[in-house]
Amino acid sequence: MSRTIGIIGVGEIASAIVEGSCASGDHPGFFLSPRNAERSARLASDFDRVEVCESNQDVVDRSDHIIVSVLPQQTESVLSALDIPSDRTLISAITGVSVEALSPLLPQKPSIVRVIPLPPVRERQGVTAVYPDHPQVEEFFDVLGGTVVAETEQLFSTLSATTATMSAYYAYLQTIADWLVSQGWGRVDADRIIRGQFAGLGNKLSTTDSSFADLVAGHETPGGLNEMLHREWMDENNVAALSTSLDRVFARVTGKD
């Protein structure tokens, strides 16, 4: 990929991208927008070939590929203020904003690629969804944990929906820890126990290609405790409720809610 990458909107995900990329000495040069001044300055201080620009337009002027990672409601105000030439690639990490919606804001018609980078790119373990296919963008994100390319934008949007499950996962762990506290454990020990239990399961996911069905079977025995909780809690009603929630999130990210 190009040796110059601009980032407009230096939030948590953008920081993770820079940190993951800069874990190797052979990384692109990054030009960061100045809006989140403290975060951008820290990244520029921590890594070589990372600079904070004077403005968003300065980011565009100095970069071949521009990652835009702003809130959906900021899209129009940010992009309409920029002059992005046709020889640039706009890499949109903006949730729920389609290529069709982005195009009118980019009158010089640069290439548009949508991506869904996730926090584990910081550790180079995040698989990033890409649409449409773009060899240089895929090459960049492959270094950060790999890529999957969606054949259609609708399929791409299904992955936006599944990212909405992350806080629910942590809430699930919190509920288990809260139950331990209600049984008499102190908060610190309860949290530590659950962190240790599920950190090991997370490591398992990164080291095996086993199907989820096989992982389920491998962690429960017929008539055992894991099977008992699995069957009682993940019953048909709860499975259906989760699927319905994903349907609603999908409708929201595709503008159909």
C-alpha positions in Angstrom: 0.0 0.0 0.0 1.0 3.6 -0.3 3.6 4.9 2.2 1.4 7.8 3.1 -2.0 7.3 4.9 -4.1 10.1 6.2 -6.6 9.8 9.0 -9.5 12.1 9.6 -11.2 11.4 12.9 -8.5 10.2 15.3 -10.7 8.3 17.8 -10.3 4.9 19.4 -10.4 2.8 16.2 -8.1 5.1 14.3 -5.6 5.0 17.2 -5.8 1.2 17.2 -5.0 1.2 13.5 -2.0 3.5 13.9 -0.7 1.5 16.9 -1.1 -1.8 15.2 0.6 -0.7 12.1 3.5 1.0 13.9 4.2 -2.2 15.9 6.5 -2.9 12.9 9.3 -0.6 11.9 8.2 -1.1 8.3 5.0 0.9 8.4 3.5 3.7 6.3 3.8 7.3 7.2 0.6 8.6 8.9 -0.8 12.1 8.7 -3.4 12.8 11.4 -6.1 15.3 11.6 -5.7 17.9 14.5 -9.3 17.7 15.8 -8.5 15.3 18.7 -5.4 17.2 19.5 -4.3 15.2 22.6 -4.7 11.8 21.1 -3.1 12.8 17.8 -0.2 14.4 19.6 0.4 11.3 21.7 0.5 9.1 18.6 2.9 11.4 16.9 5.1 11.4 20.1 5.0 7.6 20.5 5.8 6.6 16.9 8.1 7.7 14.1 6.7 8.8 10.7 3.4 9.9 12.4 2.6 13.6 12.1 -0.3 15.9 13.1 -1.5 18.1 10.3 -2.7 21.7 10.4 -6.1 20.8 9.0 -8.2 18.1 7.5 -7.4 19.4 4.0 -3.7 19.2 4.9 -4.2 15.5 5.7 -5.7 15.0 2.2 -3.0 17.0 0.4 -0.2 15.0 2.0 -1.8 11.5 1.7 -2.5 9.0 -1.0 -5.1 7.1 1.0 -7.4 8.8 3.5 -9.1 6.9 6.3 -12.2 8.8 7.5 -13.4 7.7 10.9 -16.0 10.1 12.1 -19.5 9.8 13.4 -22.2 9.2 10.8 -23.9 12.6 11.5 -20.6 14.4 10.9 -20.1 12.9 7.4 -21.6 15.6 5.3 -20.0 18.5 7.2 -16.5 16.9 7.2 -16.4 15.7 3.6 -18.2 18.7 2.0 -15.4 20.9 3.4 -12.7 18.9 1.6 -11.2 18.8 -1.9 -10.3 15.2 -2.4 -8.7 14.6 -5.9 -9.6 11.7 -8.1 -6.3 10.0 -7.6 -6.9 9.5 -3.9 -8.6 6.6 -2.2 -11.2 7.4 0.5 -11.3 4.6 3.0 -14.5 5.0 5.0 -14.8 3.6 8.5 -18.1 5.5 8.9 -20.8 3.3 10.2 -23.9 2.9 8.1 -23.1 5.4 5.4 -23.2 3.7 2.0 -21.0 4.3 -1.1 -24.1 5.8 -2.7 -24.5 8.4 0.1 -20.7 9.2 0.1 -20.4 9.7 -3.7 -22.2 13.1 -4.0 -20.0 14.5 -1.3 -16.9 13.7 -3.4 -17.3 15.6 -6.7 -13.9 14.6 -8.0 -14.8 10.9 -7.7 -11.9 9.4 -5.7 -12.1 5.7 -5.2 -14.3 4.8 -2.2 -13.7 1.7 -0.1 -15.7 0.9 3.1 -14.0 -0.9 6.0 -15.0 -2.1 9.4 -11.8 -2.2 11.5 -12.2 -3.5 15.1 -10.3 -2.8 18.3 -8.1 -6.0 18.0 -6.3 -4.4 15.1 -4.2 -2.8 17.8 -2.7 -6.3 18.5 -2.8 -7.3 14.8 -5.6 -9.7 15.6 -8.6 -7.9 14.1 -10.2 -9.2 10.9 -11.4 -6.1 8.9 -14.3 -6.3 6.5 -13.8 -4.5 3.1 -16.1 -3.4 0.4 -15.6 -3.4 -2.5 -12.4 -5.3 -3.1 -9.2 -3.1 -3.2 -5.8 -4.9 -3.2 -3.9 -2.0 -1.6 -6.5 -1.5 1.2 -6.6 -5.3 1.8 -2.8 -5.5 1.9 -2.7 -2.8 4.6 -5.4 -4.4 6.8 -4.0 -7.9 6.3 -1.1 -6.8 8.4 -3.4 -5.9 11.2 -5.1 -9.3 11.4 -6.5 -10.1 8.0 -9.5 -9.1 5.8 -12.7 -10.5 4.5 -14.2 -8.9 1.3 -17.9 -8.6 1.0 -19.4 -9.4 -2.4 -22.1 -6.8 -2.0 -22.7 -3.8 0.2 -25.7 -5.5 1.8 -23.4 -8.3 3.0 -20.9 -5.8 4.2 -23.7 -4.2 6.3 -24.5 -7.5 8.0 -21.0 -7.3 9.5 -21.8 -3.7 10.8 -24.7 -5.3 12.6 -22.6 -8.0 14.3 -20.2 -5.4 15.7 -23.1 -4.2 17.9 -22.8 -7.3 20.0 -19.5 -6.3 21.7 -20.9 -4.3 24.6 -23.5 -7.1 25.2 -20.7 -9.6 25.5 -19.1 -7.5 28.3 -22.5 -7.1 29.9 -22.8 -10.9 29.9 -19.5 -11.2 31.8 -20.6 -8.4 34.1 -23.8 -10.3 34.9 -21.8 -13.4 35.8 -19.4 -11.4 38.0 -22.4 -9.7 39.7 -23.9 -13.1 40.5 -20.6 -14.1 42.2 -20.7 -10.8 44.2 -24.3 -11.6 45.3 -23.0 -15.0 46.6 -20.4 -13.3 48.8 -17.3 -12.8 46.6 -15.7 -9.4 46.7 -15.9 -7.3 43.5 -12.2 -7.4 42.7 -11.9 -11.2 43.1 -15.1 -11.8 41.2 -14.0 -9.7 38.2 -10.6 -11.3 38.3 -12.0 -14.8 38.2 -14.3 -14.1 35.3 -11.6 -12.2 33.4 -9.3 -15.2 33.7 -11.9 -17.7 32.7 -12.9 -15.9 29.5 -9.5 -14.6 28.5 -8.5 -18.2 28.0 -11.5 -18.8 25.8 -10.6 -15.7 23.8 -7.1 -17.1 23.2 -8.7 -20.4 22.0 -10.5 -18.5 19.3 -7.3 -17.0 18.0 -5.4 -20.3 17.9 -8.0 -22.7 16.3 -10.1 -23.0 13.2 -12.6 -25.3 14.8 -16.2 -24.5 14.1 -18.3 -22.8 16.8 -20.4 -25.9 16.9 -17.3 -28.0 17.6 -16.2 -25.5 20.3 -19.6 -25.7 22.0 -19.4 -29.6 22.0 -15.9 -29.5 23.2 -16.8 -27.5 26.3 -19.7 -29.5 27.5 -20.5 -33.1 28.3 -23.9 -34.7 28.0 -25.8 -34.0 31.2 -23.0 -31.8 32.5 -23.1 -28.3 33.9 -22.1 -26.4 30.8 -24.8 -28.2 28.8 -27.3 -27.4 31.5 -26.7 -23.7 31.4 -26.4 -23.6 27.7 -29.8 -25.3 27.2 -31.6 -23.3 29.9 -30.2 -19.9 29.0 -29.8 -20.2 25.2 -33.3 -21.5 24.6 -35.4 -20.9 21.5 -36.8 -17.7 22.9 -33.4 -16.1 23.7 -31.9 -17.2 20.4 -34.8 -15.7 18.6 -34.6 -12.5 20.6 -30.9 -12.1 19.7 -31.6 -12.7 16.0 -34.5 -10.2 16.1 -32.1 -7.6 17.7 -29.5 -8.2 14.9 -32.3 -7.7 12.3 -33.2 -4.4 13.9 -29.5 -3.2 14.0 -29.1 -4.3 10.4 -32.2 -2.3 9.4 -30.7 0.7 11.2 -27.3 0.6 9.5 -28.9 0.2 6.1 -31.3 3.0 6.7 -34.4 0.8 6.6 -35.6 1.2 10.2 
